[in-house]
């Protein structure tokens, strides 16, 4: 029994680390731009496809597979800057002042377009690229053998992203400007802050994080069309559980949901799919603003 519990904990940490990378990008975008980007899951899928394609290209060229690690970052940044930047500039800037329902419909339409674009570019057959997983080998935790990539590398990346985001937002001028826009967009604009530029930078960071989550997930799973849909729903659950806009809270919620899902796999398999959403519902029943969200006065 103890071995099963340890294995469930390791699974939860690995899964929660990936979910955090995607969900923190979603919550950052919402915190600054106040837009729920349904297309966010597409960037997760695009990151996975781009990373796998680059990795398979390395193998075909006979280059060192260790290059796949920096190329994962390159793939994520390319997807975030090129696709994310184009989406924000050409489409989202036109709908910021419209009702939330329109924003949801537009981003859902973008999600459908990007999902079909993946099928056109990569087809419907699964992609596999597990070389980075093999390179780092295995580690033993309390007698349980587990891949170092999932139980060491992924959590370290998630922690590094969390720390980097906090340092960026609290100790850099660009971060201070983003925080100012988050707290009071009208006041920040009145003192000369270019909110449109802040929105672009924030959206690129958010989509790059989602793409990075997909790139790092590529060695651990089969890459298939539709994988972005599952991740966006799960990311919404994490963000809502933490409280939309709460970065540190997103890390806690991702870990809790990852652990809840992994324990369900071992002890109540019929609840595996439902567990993240059960946790979200229970939290929202007690704290409608999320675990770390702050209640705000309603404007009428």
N, C-alpha and C positions, 0 to 999 in steps of 0.2 A: 504493500500500500504506500509506504513512504517513497519508493522509487517512482510510483505513478504520480504522486504529488509533485515531486521534484521535476519530473518530465513535463507535467502540466505547467509548472511555473516557468520553465525554460521556454516552452512553446509560447506562453503568454507574453514573455518579455520580447521574444523575437518578433511576434506578430504585432504587438503594441508599438514597437519601434518603427515599423513600416507605416502603420496607420497614423502615428504621430506626424511623420514627415508630410503626409498628404493633408491631414486635418489642420495642421498649424498654418499651412499655406492658405487654406480656405478661411480660417478664422482671422488671419491677418488681413486678407482682402476685405472681409466683411467689416472688421473693426475700423478700417480706414475709409472704405468706399461705400459701406452700407449697401452692398449688393451681394445677393446669394447667387454664386456662380455655379449653376447646374453643370456647366461644361467642364468643371474642375476635374472630374474623373477622367475625362478624355486626355488630359495632360499626363495623368498617371499612366494610362495605356500607351500614349505616344512615347513617353520616356522609356517604358519597358521595351517597346519595339525598336526604338533607336539604339538603345544599349545592346540589345541582342544582335541587331544587324551589324553594329560596329565590332562586337566581339567575334561574331562569325567571320567578319572580314579580316580581323587579325589572324584568325586560325587559317583562313585561306591563303593569306600572304606569308604565313610561316613566321610571324612576329611573336615576340614574347607575350604570353597570356597575361603577365603582370601589368601590361599596358592597359588592360581592360578597366582597371580601377580608375585611373585618371580620365579615361575615355567615357566612363559613366558620368562623371561630372560635366565633361564637355557636351555629351549628348543631352543631359538635363538642361544645361544653360542654353544650348542652341534651341531646344524646343520652347523654353520659357521666353527667350528674347525674340525669336523669330515669330513663332505662332502666337504666343501670348501677347507680345507687343503689337502685332498686327491686329489681333482681335480687339484689344483695348482701344487702339487708335482709330480703327476703321468702323467699329460698331458700338462698343460699350459707351464711348464718350457721347454718343447721340441719345442715350436712354437714361442717363443718370438722374435726370430731373423728372422722369416719368414714374408712374406707380410701380410698386413692387411686383404686381402681377405681370406687367409687361416685361419687366426685367427677367422674371422667371421663365416666361414663354420664349423670350429671345435667346437666353442662354441654353434653354432646353433644345431649341432648334439648332444652335451651334453644336451642342453635344451630339445630336443625331447626324449632322453633317460630318463632323470629325470621326464619328464611329463608322460611317460608311466609307469615308476616305481611307481609314485603316484597312478595310476589306479590299479596296481597290489597289492599294499600294502593296500590302503584305499577304493578301489572300485570306483564306479561312483555315488553312492548316496551321496547327500549333508550332510555335518556335521554341526551341530549347537551347539554352546556353548556360551550362552549369560549371564551366571551367573555374570561375572565381571561387565558387563554393569548394571545389576540390583543392585549390591552391593553398588555402589556409588550414586544411586538414581538420582534425577533430580535437576536442578537449574532453576531459573527464571531470564531471561535477558530481561529487558524492556517489561515485560509482556509475553514473549515467554518462554514456558517451554521446556527445552532441557536436554538431558542426560548429567550428570556431567562427565561421562567417556569420551565422545567425545569432549565436549567444554572446559573442564578444564584439565583432565588427559592427553589426547593425546597431546595438545599443550605444556604442561609442559614437557612431555617426549621429544618432538622434540626440545624444547629450551635447555633442559639439554644435549641432544646429541650434539647440535651445540656448546654449550659452552665447553663441555668436549673435543670435537675434536680440537677446537682452543687452549685450554690449553695444550692438549697433544702434538700438533704439534709445539707450540711455546715455551713451558717451560719444556720439558723433553728431555733427551738425545736421546731416541728412536725416538721421533718426529723430532728432529733436523736432525737425520740421514735420515729419510724419506723425509724431505724437501730437503736435499742435493741431494738425488737421483732424486727427482722430477726436480730440477733445472738443474742438469748436471750429468747424470748417469756415463759418462766416467770419469769425474774428481773425482767423489765420489769413484768410483772403484779404481782409481789410487792411492788414499790416504789410501786404505785399507778397505773401506766399503764393506761388504758382500752384494752385491745387491740381490743375490738369497734369502737370509734370509729376507731382506727388502720386497721383492716381496711377500714372503709367509705371513709375518705378515700383510701386507697391504691387501692382498686378503682375509685373514681370517676376518679382521676388516670389510671390505666391505660386505662380504657375511653375516656376523653376523648382520650387520645393516639391510640388506634386510630381513633376517629371523625375526628380531625383528619387522620390519614393518608388516610382515605377522602375527606374533604372536599377536600383538596388534590389528590387523584388525579382528582377528577371532571372537571376541564377537559381532562385528557390521555387519557381513555379512554371507551369506551361503558360506561354503567352498566347492568348486567344482573343478573337473579337468579342466584345462585350465585357471584358474584364474591368473596364472603367466604370460601368454601371454599378457593379457591386461595391466598388471602392467609394464612389461618391455618396451612396446611401449610408455606408458605414462612417464616412467622414462627417456627414451631417449629424449622425448620432453622437459622435465624439464631441463635435463642436457644441452641440446643444446641451450635452451633459455637462461640459465644462462651463458653458456660458459663452455666447458668441463674442469674440474679440479678446478672450482670455488666453494668452500664450502659455503661461506656466500651467494654468488649469487644463489646457489641452493635453499636456504631457501626462498629467495625473489621470485624466479621463481615458486617454488612449491605453495606458497601462492597465487601468481597472477593467476596461472592456476587453483588452487582449487576454487578461487573466481569466475573466469570466467566461469568455468563449472557449479557452483552452480547457478549463475545468469541466465545462459542459461536454466537450468532446469525449472526455474520459469517463465522466460519471453520469451524464444525462444526454446522450448523443441526439435525442429527439429535440433538444432545446438549443443545439449548437447555433443554428441560424437565428433563432429568436433572442438569444441571450443578450447581445449588444443593445437591442431595442427594449428589452425588458428592463435592463439597467437604466437606460435613458428615461423610460416612462416612470420608473420608481423615483428617480432623482427629480424629474420635473413635477411630479405630484407633490413633493415636499418643498422644492425650491424651483418655481417656474422660470426663474432667471438663470438657472444652472448652478452648479456647485460653487463656482467662483464669480458668477455674474453679480452685478449690483442692480438693485431695483431702482428704476428711474421714474420720475414723475411723468405722467402721460400728458402730452400737449393736446389741447382741444381748441 
